[in-house]
Amino acid sequence: MIMDDLQYGTTAETASIILAAGYDEIEVEEQMVGYAWFERSQDNGQSKDAFHDGSTRKQIALSDKQQPAILILGTQEILVSVTRGAKVYTYLSSDFGETWVYLDLLP
């Protein structure tokens, strides 16, 4: 099920596809580190779509332990914003979540 492995999840929908962003921690060099992650589903969230590499979720960026924001642009590009410290960082995917590019640091 979509977001079953994420905390603080949020969703958006486009063309009957559910897009989800949430928070999870992974171990990096023996320390737990928090990241925002992305998942998608074409069956109303019952299962996760696989990406080209076979994974079912993509790491977006380092994040504080809180809910990211997700927005679908009219161009079908996806924006996800995460908070890290006292700053908001925004990332863009032009390939439906396969890859993420840092856009801008918002004040």
N, C-alpha and C positions, 0 to 999 in steps of 0.2 A: 504494500500500500504506500502511496506517495507520502512523504514526510514522516514515515514511521521511525526513522533514525535521526530526525532533526528536532531541535528545540526551537522555540520562538518562531515557528513557521508562519509564513504569509503566502497567499496565492493570488494569482491573476489568471484570467482565461481569455483565450483568443481562438477563434475558429474551432471550438470544442476541444481545445487542448489546454490542460491545466498546467500552469507554470508555478513552481514553488521555490522559495528561498527560505533558508533557515540557518540555524547555528549548530555547530558540533565541534567537539574538541578531539584532536588526534595527538598521539605522542610523537614529539620531534626531539631528538637528542635527549631522551629520558625526561622530557618535560611536556606537560599537557599544554597545547596551544590551540586557541579558538579561531575558527574560520567560519565565514559565510559559505554556504553550499547551495547548489541549484539542482533541481530535479524537474522532470516533466512527465505528463501522462496523457494518453489519448483515449483512456477508457474511464473517464470520470474519477480518476484517482485510485482505481482498484489495483493498478500495477504501474511500475515505473518504466518509461521508455529507455532503451539502451542507446548510448551515444556511439559514435563510430569506433571508439576504442573498446567497446563492450561494457564499460562502466555504466552505472545507473544514476550517478550523481557527479557533479563537477565542482571543484573547489574554485570559489570566486576570489576571496581575499581574506587576510587577517581581519578579525572582528572582535569587538567586545561582546560579552555574553548578553546579547539582546537581539530583538527582532530587526532584520533588515527590511528595507522598503523595496518594492518591486513595481515597475511600470512598463507597460508595452507601448511603444511608440507607433504611430500610424504606418511607419515603414516596416513594422514587424520586428524591429530591433528591440532588445530588452535592456532596460536600465535597472541596476540594483545598487542601492546606497547602503553603506554600512558605517557604523560609528566605531571609531578607534580613538581612545583618549577623549579629548573634547572636540574632535574634528569629524566631519562627515566625508567619506570617500565614495565616489561614484564610479561604477564600472559598466561597460557596454558590451553586449554580445550582438554581433551581426549575423551569427550563424545558429540561432536558436539554442544557445547555451553551450555549444561545443567549446568555445574559447571566450575569454573575458579580457577586456582592455581597460586600464585605468583612464578615466576621462579628466577629472578635475577635482580639486580640493575646494569644497564649499566652506564659506566662512561660518 
